[in-house]
Amino acid sequence: MREANGDVIVVGAGLIGLSIAFELAERGASVRVYDRGEPARAASWAGAGMLAPYTERITNEALLALCASSLQQYPHFVERIREASGIDPHLRLDGVFYAAFENEGLSTLQRHADQLRGRGIRCTMLDRASALAAEPWLGAALVGGLFKNEEGYVDNRRLGRALVAACEARKVRIEQSFSIEVECDARRVLGIRTDRGFNGARAVVNACGAWAAELRGVPPSCVPPIEPVKGQMIALNVPAGFVRRATWVPGAYLVPRDDGRLLVGATVESAGFEQRVTAEGIHELLHAALAAAPSLATFTMTETWAGLRPGTPDGLPFLGPAPLDGFFLATGHYRNGILLAPATARSIADAIENGESAALAPFGIARLALREPQDDTERRVEERITRS
Ligand SMILES: Cc1cc2nc3c(=O)[nH]c(=O)nc-3n(C[C@H](O)[C@H](O)[C@H](O)COP(=O)(O)OP(=O)(O)OC[C@H]3O[C@@H](n4cnc5c(N)ncnc54)[C@H](O)[C@@H]3O)c2cc1C
């Protein structure tokens, strides 16, 4: 890759920004990452780490294809990061179980299974006895479920730590700065200005997650209409192996970790940028988890937290070149940013290297010009951006 003044700057050190930086550095670019907070701490730390495009029931074909490709890339992606960092991110692709507690729910899962098989996705319907044999902690009201063989999860907090170390091992500089403004002329990006002065770059990437609409210094046509979508989660302390695989139940999902934590998530709330953990949020999660598995009631609740997903008006991320030479967007991954990290890193690096990436065409910001705002949320976001 060509070296130039400062080469590439990534703003935002979440899993998305760090994955892009790592990919570019492995291809030989000189990369700096700037964040106003602690790296790998925001949504990337708060998430559950589910790698489950089929369980998420993504309906947009282009997004589903990107998610499926990212899932395929995960083992190699994690292996490269483990090798560079010495930290194992605990990737587990041993399937995700979707439990049903009513016959109607089971019929819906059966239809979903038929669709998945039509696409060549491996999955198995389990009756009550086989489902309880697979996950004995589920409650007696279980009627069966759908097991999707290829999905799984990663420990996103370990992945974040590993990526920081992997980036440093590949000579990526990760810097903290509270004030960051992009500088550009009428045609192209020039670099960024921080509280310590100007830093030139031939390419700047906005990977600011839920705050991506607030990055200053670029023309309005380059500002993605991102809306934060709050998610609360809890962790229970359960004996290792108690829950064997990531499991969806009505109203919640449960994801085991190797250290004995069982994550239960997640609420979906429109609450602006506030990240309080609330009694109502915890109640919602515990109610869903205990209705599905009363056996969880005696375990200790060890942690509660909240994070902000980067939501977009049409549910698709903003990925690729913006209408300002050298300026790229990598944000708006909403519920699937951990899953989409490998595919995002690869295609954004391709776009920076070659000026474009065919895989990213459906995710360009230009698509906004083609549609009218759909609802009040979209109008609010667009007004906020026009004002800023
Ligand atoms: C509760 C919850 C559960 C989730 N579960 C899953 C899941 O199971 N699977 C999955 O794939 N995804 C999941 N997600 C979504 C996923 O976490 C996000 O899509 C992903 O982490 C977004 O990554 P990011 O790097 O874009 O953003 P973030 O991780 O939020 O990072 C953005 C970074 O940009 C920095 N920043 C922002 N503005 C500026 C600025 N102006 N200057 C400098 N730095 C700035 C921030 O400090 C932050 O470090 C979940 C999210 C939540 C909240």
The ligand as a Tripos MOL2 file, in Angstrom:
@<TRIPOS>MOLECULE
LIG
   53    58     1     0     0
SMALL
NO_CHARGES

@<TRIPOS>ATOM
      1 C1        -26.4390   -4.1950   24.5400 C.3       1 LIG1
      2 C2        -25.8480   -4.4390   23.1860 C.ar      1 LIG1
      3 C3        -25.7810   -5.7400   22.6930 C.ar      1 LIG1
      4 C4        -25.2040   -5.9800   21.4350 C.ar      1 LIG1
      5 N1        -25.0570   -7.2650   21.0160 N.ar      1 LIG1
      6 C5        -24.4460   -7.5130   19.8310 C.ar      1 LIG1
      7 C6        -24.2190   -8.8510   19.4040 C.ar      1 LIG1
      8 O1        -24.5580   -9.7920   20.1060 O.2       1 LIG1
      9 N2        -23.6180   -9.0500   18.2040 N.ar      1 LIG1
     10 C7        -23.2150   -8.0220   17.4060 C.ar      1 LIG1
     11 O2        -22.6880   -8.2540   16.3270 O.2       1 LIG1
     12 N3        -23.4100   -6.7240   17.7990 N.ar      1 LIG1
     13 C8        -24.0080   -6.4690   18.9820 C.ar      1 LIG1
     14 N4        -24.2270   -5.1750   19.3940 N.ar      1 LIG1
     15 C9        -23.8940   -4.0940   18.4600 C.3       1 LIG1
     16 C10       -22.4110   -3.8110   18.4720 C.3       1 LIG1
     17 O3        -21.9580   -3.7520   19.8070 O.3       1 LIG1
     18 C11       -22.1450   -2.5010   17.7390 C.3       1 LIG1
     19 O4        -22.7550   -2.5210   16.4660 O.3       1 LIG1
     20 C12       -20.6390   -2.3210   17.5350 C.3       1 LIG1
     21 O5        -19.9590   -2.4890   18.7550 O.3       1 LIG1
     22 C13       -20.3410   -0.9410   16.9710 C.3       1 LIG1
     23 O6        -18.9510   -0.8100   16.9750 O.3       1 LIG1
     24 P1        -18.2830    0.5880   16.6800 P.3       1 LIG1
     25 O7        -16.8190    0.3720   16.7200 O.co2     1 LIG1
     26 O8        -18.9090    1.1540   15.4540 O.co2     1 LIG1
     27 O9        -18.7990    1.5240   17.8690 O.3       1 LIG1
     28 P2        -18.2970    1.6850   19.3800 P.3       1 LIG1
     29 O10       -17.8400    0.4020   19.9430 O.co2     1 LIG1
     30 O11       -19.3850    2.3910   20.0860 O.co2     1 LIG1
     31 O12       -17.0380    2.6170   19.2440 O.3       1 LIG1
     32 C14       -17.1280    3.9450   18.7950 C.3       1 LIG1
     33 C15       -15.9190    4.6690   19.3360 C.3       1 LIG1
     34 O13       -15.8640    5.9680   18.7550 O.3       1 LIG1
     35 C16       -15.4540    6.8860   19.7340 C.3       1 LIG1
     36 N5        -15.9020    8.2190   19.3330 N.ar      1 LIG1
     37 C17       -17.1750    8.6130   19.1140 C.ar      1 LIG1
     38 N6        -17.1920    9.9050   18.6960 N.ar      1 LIG1
     39 C18       -15.9100   10.3230   18.6660 C.ar      1 LIG1
     40 C19       -15.2900   11.5570   18.3310 C.ar      1 LIG1
     41 N7        -15.9930   12.6110   17.9050 N.pl3     1 LIG1
     42 N8        -13.9560   11.6350   18.4280 N.ar      1 LIG1
     43 C20       -13.2290   10.5610   18.8440 C.ar      1 LIG1
     44 N9        -13.7510    9.3750   19.1710 N.ar      1 LIG1
     45 C21       -15.0840    9.2530   19.0710 C.ar      1 LIG1
     46 C22       -16.1060    6.3930   21.0120 C.3       1 LIG1
     47 O14       -15.4350    6.8970   22.1560 O.3       1 LIG1
     48 C23       -15.9600    4.8770   20.8510 C.3       1 LIG1
     49 O15       -14.7830    4.3860   21.4330 O.3       1 LIG1
     50 C24       -24.7430   -4.8970   20.6480 C.ar      1 LIG1
     51 C25       -24.7970   -3.5950   21.1570 C.ar      1 LIG1
     52 C26       -25.3420   -3.3680   22.4120 C.ar      1 LIG1
     53 C27       -25.3630   -1.9660   22.9480 C.3       1 LIG1
@<TRIPOS>BOND
     1     1     2 1
     2     2     3 ar
     3     2    52 ar
     4     3     4 ar
     5     4     5 ar
     6     4    50 ar
     7     5     6 ar
     8     6     7 ar
     9     6    13 1
    10     7     8 2
    11     7     9 ar
    12     9    10 ar
    13    10    11 2
    14    10    12 ar
    15    12    13 ar
    16    13    14 ar
    17    14    15 1
    18    14    50 ar
    19    15    16 1
    20    16    17 1
    21    16    18 1
    22    18    19 1
    23    18    20 1
    24    20    21 1
    25    20    22 1
    26    22    23 1
    27    23    24 1
    28    24    25 2
    29    24    26 1
    30    24    27 1
    31    27    28 1
    32    28    29 2
    33    28    30 1
    34    28    31 1
    35    31    32 1
    36    32    33 1
    37    33    34 1
    38    33    48 1
    39    34    35 1
    40    35    36 1
    41    35    46 1
    42    36    37 ar
    43    36    45 ar
    44    37    38 ar
    45    38    39 ar
    46    39    40 ar
    47    39    45 ar
    48    40    41 1
    49    40    42 ar
    50    42    43 ar
    51    43    44 ar
    52    44    45 ar
    53    46    47 1
    54    46    48 1
    55    48    49 1
    56    50    51 ar
    57    51    52 ar
    58    52    53 1
@<TRIPOS>SUBSTRUCTURE
     1 LIG1         1 GROUP 0 **** ****
